[in-house]
Amino acid sequence: MCGPEPINCFPVLVNILSNTFLRLLNSTARLRLWSQLFYTGETPELRNYIFFGLFTYLLVLAAGLPPLFAMSNVEDYKVKSTSC
């Protein structure tokens, strides 16, 4: 029932248990499980959007980290702490 990949077994088990509990509670609702991956129709626009989004995030991150380390060093200097 689970197939050769063990990663599919847990969702199948949860689906079976959920449907069993729904039947025990006299519900007419049923849960369905798909084992297909998400839609992966990549377009150049989507790829560019993701690339520039991540690039912008990394630029903001790179701009924010050096002051954090500098402030840490200034605080260490103020309290005259040394590392062994």
C-alpha positions, 0 to 999 in steps of 0.5 A, a space after each residue: 500500500 505504501 510503495 517502495 518509498 517509505 516517505 509515502 507511508 506516513 501520509 497514507 497511514 494518516 489518511 487511512 486513520 482519518 477516514 476510519 475515524 470519520 466513518 466511526 463518527 458516522 460522517 459522510 466526509 472523506 479525505 483524499 491523498 495525492 502522491 504527486 509532487 506540487 506543480 513544478 511548471 517553471 517559467 523564466 518569470 518565476 525563476 527570475 522572481 525567486 532569484 531576485 527575491 532571494 538575492 534581495 534577502 541576502 543583500 539585506 542580510 549581508 548589510 545587517 550582519 557586520 554592524 552586529 559583529 562590530 557592536 559586539 566587539 565594541 561592547 567587549 572593548 568597553 568591558 575590557 573582556 579578553 578571550 583565552 
